[in-house]
Amino acid sequence: MIKKSILYLASHFFICTFIFLCIQKPLFMFYNWGHGASACSFADWARIYSHGISLDFATAGYFTVVPVLIILIYNILPPPPTGRHPALAVYNGVIAFFLALVTLADAALYEFWEFKLDRTVFFYLNDPKNAFASVSFGYLIVRLLALLALTAAYWLLLQLPVRRLLNLRDARRGNRILGVLVVLLAGGLVFATIRGLRIWPNTPGRAFYSKTAFHNHAALNPVFNLAYTSMQKKGFAEQFNFFDEEKRRELYAPLFPAGSVHTEKLLTKEKPNILLLVLEGFGAVFIEELGGMKEVAPNMSRLLRESINFSRCDCSSFRTDRGIVCVLSGYPGQPTSSIMRYSHKIQALPGLPKTLREHGYDTQVLYASDMTFFNMSDYFIAVGHDKLVSQDDFPSSDRTTKWGVPDHKAFEWLYEDIRARQADARPWYTTFLTISSHAPWDVPYRRLEDDKLNAFAYVDQCVGDFIDRLKASPAWDNLLVVVTADHGFNQQEVASPSFPHIPFFLLGGAVGNARTIDRIVCQTDIPATLLGQLGIPHDSFTFSRDVLSETYTYPFSFNTFNNGFNFRDTTGCTVYDNTASRALFNVRPDGSEDLTPDALRREQRGKAILQTLYDDMDRR
């Protein structure tokens, strides 16, 4: 029994490792062939395996703990007369289902998220209806069948050594004390595998070795990452403590000057009506005028040439729930959380519509989808929108896509609403967050073969038609239209210098002559810059800068991705990964590698912002 027990435990451990090495990793790589795996050479595959295997061993060790305890009990207590192993069969069934679920979720979600499966998934599962809104029923059925098949395969693998090596009746024979000691020794070896042999314990960062984020993500075991991030229960103020308080204050102090001094005026009207268009995922990569693709967004390129174009604007986050907070509250995106989840904290955030309401504006938001998703309605109310317009305000016949009402219908509603407001004595402000340039790319339009690019082309057409109609209406004369995006798009890697680039431009009858402003700005600067143009104080927007003020002497942008940040100034760009605890990129403006002290300064300033941001979140 002793020999067979040890052989069983070793077999269980190596079967778990086999699942990670021979099923999970290849499935992740081949499923995401178009998202980075196709560029992997044989040497890349070898490095992915060699750098990830220690965490694969550690995770297999975690799954072997329970069998160790069960075998220990078998050696202590009198076994039943039958030779069956019901406890092990049930346990293997549970972990087979869990492993299959994580394997498939990790592979399938990566194409949407561009980061490894972690505790973020639990945020979205609080609202399963909207969490699966971007996929079809057929997509879910295929994945469900795959889940059942993979669960069965995993269970059969895990049960194989149980049937071959263990018979409880053998436990009646042999030295039980020796058996207990040997199993305890095996448990110690399992613990050593989990803990690792280095001075410090295993963390996800152990798998991070490359400047290419996909390679790091492929190496990282998804079960380990999910468990590790789920167990991080630190308060916000305890996270990202890179510096002592004096050093943090010294680095941070010059970054966010308060107030506006002699703001350069771009507007021709004192109190124009304001429309803020936030385009879902519309990164600069799709806009030729901003250096992107030629065929996708001709209308955006045309409008940029007719507008005041902030040509070097970066988004501050990588997800809509954080990006909309960046735009409306001037509050930087968080790499490991989302402040929108915390109802008590969003009440303390500043809001562009809230400030405008205090200065006589009527305010509303249009989001032609389910506004209950991710606490969005609470946030929109908290930051000052008096009226919320969602998919529920449209006829059911208009809700023809997975996310709700397609953008052309929402733009039609908005145009009629603007026409109806022409006689209003009070100025108005509207936020419009579009939805159609989002997976599953089901839009009532066909110009480009690629479904994804076609969805962005559709939104471009909607924007162009809408603006052209407004230009021909009397509402145009006193209108300021602000166009931006909620975040960049993962046509590139999120953890890259190019991902954050988004459009930000002003047009309308209330705007002066067209021009390009070629200075680095950030999405979070939108509230302070607009309020500065209106002569309205913006002191409560502590992370937002008036980029047209004389106080704006140090142009930079700060963007976060999943547990990392991107800091850009005139000396170059640093992309820093907190998990790996090192910079993935340090590049000059021309794209060449930056080995100068400027790289360290950018890294330190990015860390100071991140530390300050999480301290601020803790206080709100």
N, C-alpha and C positions, 0 to 999 in steps of 0.2 A: 504493500500500500504506500509506503514512503516513497519508493522509487517512482511509482505511477503518479503519485500526487505531484511530485516535482516536475515530472514530464508533462503533466497536464497544465500546471501553472506556466511553464515555459512555452507550451504550445499556445495557450490562450494569449499570452503576451505577444508572441510572434505572429499570430493570426491578426490581432489588432494592428500590429505594425504593417503587415502585408496589406491590409485594407487601406491604410493611409498611403503606402508607397505605390501599390499596384492598381488601386481603384480610384481613391479620392483624388490624388494628384493628377493622374492622366485624364480623368474625367474633367477636372477643372481646366486643364490645359487645352484639351480638344474642344470643350464647350465654348471656351473663350478664344478660339483660334483667331478670330478677327479683332480681338481686343488686346493683342500683344503677344500671344503664343506663337503666331505664325512667324514672328521675327526671331524666335529663339533657336539658336544653333544647338548642336549636340553638346558643346561645351557649356552653354547656358543651362541646358537640362541637367547636366552633371552637377553644376554649382547649385542649382535650385534644390536638388536632392541632398547634396552634401551639407548645405547650410540649414536645411529644414529637418534633417533626420533626428537631431537631438530632441526637438520638440515632439516629433512623432513618437519617439521612444518614451518621452515623459508622459504623453497622453495615453499611450498603451499601458503604461504603468498605472495610471489612475484607474483605468478600466479593469486592471488585474487585482486591485485591492479587495474588491468584494469576493472574488473567487478564493483569494487567500484566506479571508475570514470564514468562508463556507467550509473550505477544506480543513481549517483549524478546528471548527466545530465538529466536523466529521471525526476528527482524531480524538476529541475530548469526550463527546457524548456517545452513548451506545447507538449504533446506526440502526435504521429500520431493517426488517428482514428482506425487503425488496432491494434490488440493485439499482433502482432508478434514482434520478437526481432532479427532483422537481424544482428545487430552489435555483439550481444552475440553469435549468431550461427557461424558467421565467426571467431570470436576470439576463440571460443571453437574448431573449426575445425583446426585452426593454431596450437594451443597448443597441441591438440590431436596428430597431426602428429609429432610435435617436441618431445613430451614425448615418443611416440612410437619409434621414431628414436633413441633417447638417450637410452631408455631401452634396445633395441636390440643391439645397437653398444657397449654399456658398457658390456653387458653379453658376446657377441661374441668376442670382441677384447681382453678380459682379458686372454684368453688361450694363446694368442700370446705375449701380452705385459707384463702381470703380474703386471700391475699397473692400477689405476682407470682412467676412461675416463677424459681427461683434454685437454688443448689447443694444446697439441702435435698432436692431430688428424688433426688440420688445416695444419700442416707442410706437412703431407702426402697427404692431399687432393689437394695440389697444383699440384700433379702429379697422378691423379686418375688411370691411366693405370697401373702404377707400384704399386700403393698402394693396388690394388686388385689382383696383380700377383700371390699371394700365395694361392688363393682360386679358386675353379672350377666354371664354369658357373652354374652348378646345385646348388651349394652352394649359389650363389647370388640369383638365382630364388626363392629358398625356403625362403631366408631371406626377399626378396621383398614381397612375398605373406604374410609372417608373419607380415611385416610392415603394409601392407594394412589392414589386419584383426585386428591388434592391434589398429591402428588408428581409425577404425570404432567403435571398442569396447569402446575406450576412449571417442570418441565424443558422443556416445549414453549415456554414464555415465554422462558426463558433461552437456548434454542437458536435462537430466531428471528433475532437479529442475527448469529449465527455463520453461518447459511446465507445471509443476505441480503448481508452486508458483507465477509466474509472469504473469500479464496481464497489458499491458501499459494503457489500458482504465481506470484501477483502479487509475492511477496516477492523473486523473482529480479530484479525491475525496481526502479529507483529508487536513491537514495542511502541505503545501509544505515547509514552513520554518522549522517546526519541523522535517519534513522528511529529509531536508538537514542536519540539526544538528545531527540527529541520524546516517545518513550515514557517516558524517565526524567523528563521534565518532567511528564508525565501522572501518573507515580507520585508525584511531589512534591505534586501537587494532591490526590491520593487521601489521602496522609498528612496533609495539612492538614485535610481533611474529617474524618478519624478523630480527630485531635488536638483539633480545634476551634480557633477563632480567639481564644479568651479566654486570659488569662494562665495559668489553671489548666486541667488536662486535663478531658475529659468524665468525669462520674460519673453513676450513676443519679439522684442528687439533682437534676440539671439538669432532669429532667422533673417534679419535685415542686413544685407551685405552689399546691395547694388544701388547705383544711381537710377536704375530703371525700376519704378515702383511695382510694375507687374511681376518682375522677377522676385521681389521680396514677398509680394502677396501670394505668389505660387508656392514659395517655400514655406510660408507660415501655415501651420496646422489650424484649420478652422475651429475644431473643437477646443483646442487649447486657447485660442484667441477669444472665443465666445465665453469660455469659463473665466479666463483671466479678467476680461473687461467687465464681466458681470459682478465680479467680486470686489471691484474697486469702489469703495463706499466713501472715499474721502470727500469732505466738504469742498466747495469751490475754492475757498481761500487756501486750502492745503495743497492744491494742485499747481504745478508749474512754478514752484518757488525757485527760480533760477538764481536770484540775487538776494542779498540782504536788503532791508528796506531803504537804506541810504543810497546804495548803488542803483536800485530800481528807480528811485525818485530822480536821481541824477540823469539816468539815461532817458527817462520818460518825459521830464519837464519840458524840453524844447519841442516836442513832437506835435502837440495839439494846442496851438495858441488860441486864446479865447477872444470872442468878439470879432467885429468887423471895423476896419479903419479905412475910410475913403474907398469904399468898394467901387470897383469899376462897373459902371452901369451898362447893362445890356438890354434893359427893357425900356420901352417907350410909353408904357402905361403905369399909372400909380398903383392900381389895384386890379389887375387883370383876372379874369376867370382862369382857373388852372386845371389842366388835365394831365395827370401823370400816367403814362402808359408803361407798364412793366411787362416785358415780353418774356414768356417762359423759355429759359435756356438759350436765349438768342445771343450766343457768343459772337465775337468779332470774326471768328473763323468762317462764318457764313457770309460776310459782307466784304465785297471787293474794295470798297472805299477805305476800309480799315485794314487792308492787307489780306483779306480772306478770299474765299472761292468766288469765281466770276459769275457762275450761272444761277446761284441760289436766290440772292436778294437784290435784284436791280432797283427796286423801289426804295429800299433803305439807302442804297448808295446815292440815288437821286436826291432823296430828302436830306441826307447829310450835306450834300453840296449846297443846299438851299438854307441851311440852318447855322446856328452857332454850335459848332462841333467840338466837343472835348475829345480829341482823337486818341488820348492815351489814358483812358479810364479803365481801371481794374475793378472787378467785383470783389466783395469782401468775404464771400463764402462759396459753397458748392452745392447747397440744397435750397429749395424754395422756402422752407419754413424759417431758414436763417437769412436768406437773401432779402426777403420782404422786410424783415426787421432792420436789415442794413439800410434799405432805401428809406423807410418811413421813420425810423428812430435814430438813424445815424449810428447804429450800435453794431460793432464788428461781429462777424460770425464766429461761433465757438467750434473748435475742432473736435471736441469730445461730447458735446451736449447741444441742446437747443433751448434757449430761454423761453421760446414760445410754449414749451411744455408746462411751464410753471406759472399758473394763473396769478398767484400772489406777487410774482416778480414782474410780470408784464404790466401790472397796474402802475408800477413805479418808473416805467420807461417813458422818455419823452416821445412825442409824436408830431410829425409835420402837420397832419390834419387837425390835431388838438390845438396846436399853436395858431394855425390859421383861423380856427373856429373862435378862438379868444379875440381875434382881430376882425370879426364880423363876417367870416365866410360860412356858408352852408357847406356841409361835407358829406360825401357818400363814397362807397366802394362798390365796384362791380367785379364779381368773381363768379362766372357762370358755371360753377361746379358745386360740389358739396362743401359748404363753408364750415361744417362742423369738423372737417378733417384736421387733425393735428392742432386742435385748439385755435384754429384760425379766426373763427368768429369772435371769440373772446379777445383776441389780440386786436382785431380791427376796431372793436368797440373801445377797448382800453386806450388806443392811440388817437381817438377822437372822431371816428366816422359816425355821423348821426344816422345815416341810412345805409343798410346793408342790402345789396341786390345779389341774389344767388340764383342757381338753377331753378329753385323753387318758384321764382318770379316769372319764369318763362312757361309757355304751354308745354305739356309733356311731349307733344309732337316735335318740339325743337331739341329735345335731349337725345340726339342721335349718335353720340359717341360715348366711349367708355368713361371719359372724364366729365361729360355733361353736354352743354350747349356749344357747338362749334363756334369758332371765333367770328366768322362772318355774321352770324346771327346776333352775337353779343355786340359787335360793332354797329349793326343796324339799330339795336335798342339804344346804344349810346348816342348815335347821331340824332335820333328822334328826341331823346332826352335833352340834348343840348339845344335843339331847336325850340323845345317847349320852355326852356329857361331864359330865352332871350329877353322876355319882359320882366324878369326878376330884378328887384331893386338891389338885393344883396348879391355880392359876388359869390361864386361857388367854386368848390374844389372837388375833383373826383379822382380816385385811384382806380385804375382798371388793370387787373392782373389777368393776362391771357392764359389759355390752357392747351391750345391745339398742337403746339410744337413740343409734344411730350409723347413718349411711348404709350400706346401701341401705334401711333402715327396714323390713326384712322381719320382722314380728312376728306371732305367732299370736293376734291380737286385733284387734277392730275396734269403735271407739267414735266416732272422729272421721274426717271425710272426708279431710283432709290427711294423707298418709302420714307425714310428719315429725312433726307434732303427735300423731298417733295412736301413734307409737312411744314418745314421752315419756309419753303417757297410759297406755300399757301398763306401762312401768316404774313409774309412780306406783301403778298397781293392784297390781303385784307387791310393792312396798314396803309398801303399806297392809295387804294380806293377810298378809304375813310378820310384821309387827309385831303385828297383832291375834292371830295364832296364838301368838306368843311371850308376849304378855300373859297368855294363858290357861294358860301352862305354869309349872311351878315354877322354871324357869331364869330367869324374869324378875326374881325378887327380888334376885339378886346380879349383875345384868347392867347394863353401861353400853353403850349404843348411840350411836355418834358417826356422824352423817350429814353428808356434804358432797358436793361434785362435784370432778372433776379439773380442770375449766375452765369458763368461760362458754360461751355458744353464739352463733354468728354470725347469729342472727336479727336482731341489730344489727351494725354494723360493729365489727370487732375493735378498730380504733384509735378508740375512742370512750369517753367517761366511763362509759357504762352497761354496757358489755360485761362487765367483771370480776365483777359482783355474782353471788354464788352462795349457796346455803344452807349453814349450819353450825349444827347443833343437837345437843343431848344429851338422851337420854331413856332410860328403863329404871328398874327397881326400885332401882338404886343412885344415882338422881338425886333431888335434893330437889324442892321445889315448882316448878311451871312459872313462868317469867318471861321477859321479853324484855330482853336486854342491848343497849342501843342505842348502842354505841360502835364506831368504826371498827376493824376487825381485818383481818388478812390470813390467807390459807390457810396460809402458812408458820408461823403462830403456833400451829397445832394441836399439834405435838409438845410444845413447852415448856409450853403451857397444861394439857394432859392430865397431863404428868409433874409439874407443879406441884401439881395436885389430888391426886396420889398421894404427894406428899412425896418425889419422886425427883429428884436433881440433873439438870440439863439443860445444863450448861456447854458441852458439845461442840456444841450446836445454836446456833451463833453468829449465825445469821440468824433465829432463832425467839425470840419474846418471850412470856412468861407474861402474858396480857392481864388476868388477875385479880390480879396482884401490884401492890403499891404502887409498884414500880419502873416500871410502865407509865404514864408521865406524858405521853407524846406519842403519841396514837393516829394512825396513818397506815397506808396500804396501798401496796404497790408491785407493779405488774403489768407484764409485758412482752408485747409482740406482736412480729411480725416486724420486727426492727431498730428497735424503739421501746419506750417505756415509758409507764406511766400512774401518776402519783403523786397520792394523795388524802390530805388531812388535813382538819381541821375548818374550814380557810379556803376549801377548794374542791378542784378537780381540775385537774391539768395533764397533757395527752397530748402527748408529745414524740416526734417522728420523727427518728431519727438520720440517715436518708438525706437528708432535706430540711434537716437541721440547724436545725430550728425547732419551736416548739410548734404543734400543730394545734388544740388547745383550751386555753383558760384560763378556767375557769368557777367561779363561786361555788356554794355548796351549793344555791341556788335556781335554778341553771341560767343565770343572767345572766353576761355576759362579765366577767372579772376583769382589770382593768388596774392593780391595786395592786401594791406590792412583794411581796406574798404569792406572786404568780405566779412571780416570779423565784426566790424562796426554794424553792418546790416544785420547780422545774426543777433547781436546783443540788443539792438533796438527792437527787433521783432520779438525777442524773448521778453523784453521789458513791457511791450504792449500786451502780450499774452498774459503775463503775470498780473498786470494792472486790470485787465479785462476780467479775469476770474476773481480777483479781489472785489471788484465792483459788483459782479454777479452775486457774490456771497452776501453783500450788504443790502442788496435790493429786496 
